[in-house]
Amino acid sequence: MRKGIKVRIDLLDQNTKMSVNPMKAVVLLSGGLDSTTTLAIAKRAGFDLFALTFDYGQRHHIEVDRAQDIAKHFAVVDHQIVKIDLRQFGGSALTDSIEVPTDRDQKEMGSEIPVTYVPARNTIFLSFCLAYAEVKEANDIFIGVNAIDYSGYPDCRPEFITAFETLANLATKAGVEGKNRMKIHTPLIKLNKGEIIQKGLQLGVDFAMTHSCYNPGEEGKSCGVCDSCQLRLKGFQEAGLEDPIEYAKIL
């Protein structure tokens, strides 16, 4: 470890154990509130940051643009934007001609896996992160999944992350040779949105740079009524703060 750098274990999830060479980390950066806070956590913990963002055929490009700005703001070592076409498969309101649900209450959001779920998205994204990490000789991958205030996506659960970490160490040269183990860090997984926002502010995150909306207007203004907007607004309310971004409508 470099002289003068101390790793803040309290910023990571309770099950995190730093690997032998903790100075490089791949961070999945979507341009949203959660992934930006995760990037800030990894930076504060002393990692050199390698960010990965996906242009996967989603309804809008604004989150990719925001991710680029955020990566520059945090001075990441390398920021890769990977273009894949999940719209070719469809099956989600984010990648197909399916209406984004709006005006739903918390009970409705939690009643079933919503149509905004993109089939196997985090499995696909983490697979790319794993390949990128191997090339960069990084043993640590950060992802901002959350199992408290989220939309019920199956690939945001701790069980999924544990299973993928096992896979990562079976599917990589470093894992098979026993040199270093891959670790998937989920520092937000047990935090609610209000706690995530407070953590981000402590780390100097400018949430005005982030984007969360599933269905923004032509100029990029957040709709205020989709599940993601409502969860974000709920988080700022819980944190006792005003969201710095503009909304077309607030319920």
N, C-alpha and C positions, 0 to 999 in steps of 0.2 A: 504494500500500500504506500502511496506517496506520502512523504513527510509532511506533516501539518494538516492532513485531511483526516477528520474523524467521522466515521459513519454513524448517522443518527438512526439507531435500530428502532426507536420509538416511532419513527415516521413510516416504517414498513409494517406489514401484517404480522401478527403474533407468531406465526409459524415460520417466518422468514429466517433463514440462516445464510449468512453471506458466504459466497463461494470463495475458492482459493484466490482467484484473480477477479476481484469485484469492481475493477475500475472501468469496465465497459458494459453498457447495458443497451439493449434494443427496447425502444418504447413504442407501443402502438399508439399513434397520434391521429385522432379523428378530427380535431379542431373543436371538440366539444368541451364542456365544463369538466367532466370526469377525467378525460384523457389529458387535459392540460394540467390539472392538479396532480395527476400521476407523474407527468413529466417533471413538474416542479419538485415533487418528492424525490424522484430519482436523482435530480441535479443536486439537491441539498444533501443527499446521502453520499455524495462524492463520486458519482459515476460520470464517465465520459458518455455523452448521449448520442445514440444512433436512432433516429426517428424513422418510422415507417407509416406512410399514409396511403390509403387505397381510394383510387378513382374507379369504383366498381359498377358504374352504371346507375348510381342512385339518382333520385329525382332532381337533385340540384348539385351544383358544383361549389357552392359557397363554403361548405365545410372544408373542402380541399384548399381553397384560397386562404381560409382562416388558419389552417394547419401550417401553411407555408409561413405566414406572418408570425405565428407562435414559435415555430422552430427557429426562426431568425432571432426573435426576442430572447429566447433561452440559449442562443449560441450553440446549437447542437453541432456535433462534429460533422455529421452527414445526415441529410434528410432525403430519403428516397420516396418518390410517389409512384406507386405500382398501379398500372392500369389493367384491370381485368373486367370482363363483361358478364356480370351476374344477371343482367337484364336478358341475356340470351336464354336463361332458364326461367326467369320470372318467379312467380309464386309468392310475391310480397308486395305490399303497398308501396315499398320504397324502390322496387325494381320492375314494376308491372303496372298495368292500367287498372289498379285497384284503388278505391277511394281511401284516403287516410282517415281513420276514426277521429272524431272531434267531440268536444263538449261532454266527455265521459267523466263520471266521478270515480273516486278511488276504488269503490267496490266493483264497478264495471271493468276497470283496468286490470284488476287482479282476478277476474273470474275465469279467464282463459288466456292462452298464448295468443297475442293479437296478430292481426294481419301485417303489422309493420315488422314482424320477425322475418329476417332474411335467412332462408334455409342454410344451415351450417356455416354462417358467416364467420363467427369467431374461430371455428375450426380451420377454415381456409386462411384467415388472417394470421393466426398463430403459426400455421405451417410455413407461411412466408417469413414470419419473424424468426422462426427456428433456422431456416436456411440462411437468412441474413446474419444471424448470430454466429452460426458456424463459420461463415466466411470471415467475419470480423473477429473471430476468436473471443466472442463475448459469451459468458456463461449465464447471464441474467437477462430475463425478458420481463418487462412491465406491461400490464394491461389494466385499464381502469374499470373492470367489471364491478358490479355492485349487486348484492343479494338482498338489500333492504328496500330502498326506493328505486324500483326498476319496473319494467313492463312485463315481467314474467318470462323472459327469454330463457330457454333451457341452457344456453351456452354462456350464461352469466353466473351459474351456480358453482359453489366450491367443489362439488363432486366432479364437474366437468374439468375444472382447472387441475385437480389432483390427477385425474385420468390422463390429461394431456401432458402433464409433467412426466408421468411414467412413460408415456409414449416417446417423449422427447429424448429420454435417456436410453431408450431402446433403439431409436432410429438414427442416432448420430454417431459419428466416428469417435468424438470425445467421450460420449457416454459408454459406448461399447468397449473402448480401450481403457476406460476407468480413469482417465486423466483428470477430468473435471465433470461435475454434474451440472446439467442445465437446471435452473431454478426459475419458475414462473411466479413473479411477485404480483400480488393483488392487494395493494395497500388500502383500497377503498371498500373492500368487499363487505365489511361489517359496519360501515358508516352510513347514516342517512344523509339525504341531500344537504340539509342544514349543516351537518358536521363536515361534510366534504367542502362546502363553501367556506366555512370558517378555517379549515385547514389550508385551503388555497390562499386565502387572504393572508394568513400567517406567513406563507411562503412567497408573498409578493405577486400572486397571480392577478392579472388585470382581466376580470371576467367580461369586460366590454369587448375583448378580442375574440371571445368564444362564441360558438353557434350550436344550438341544440335542436332547433325546430325541424320537424319531419316534412313540413309543407310550407316553406316560406314564400312570400310574394316575389314578384319579378325583380324587385330591387333588393331582395334579400331580407326584408323585414320579417321577423318571426310572427307566426300566425296567432300565437297565444292560446289556442284552443286544442291543439293536438296533445296526446298523452305526454310527449317529451317536454313541451312548453309548460304544461301544468305541473309536472313533477319539478321542473326547474323553478318555477314561480313559488311553489310550495316550499322548496328548499330555502330560497331567499327570505320568505316570510318566517320560517322557523329560525333562521339566523338573525332575524330582526333587522334585515337590510333591504334596500331597494335594488332590484335588478338593473344594472346599468344599460342593458340593451333595450331597443324599442320593440313594441308589439303592435300588431294591427288591431288586436282585440284582447281584452283580459276579462275572463269570466268573473 
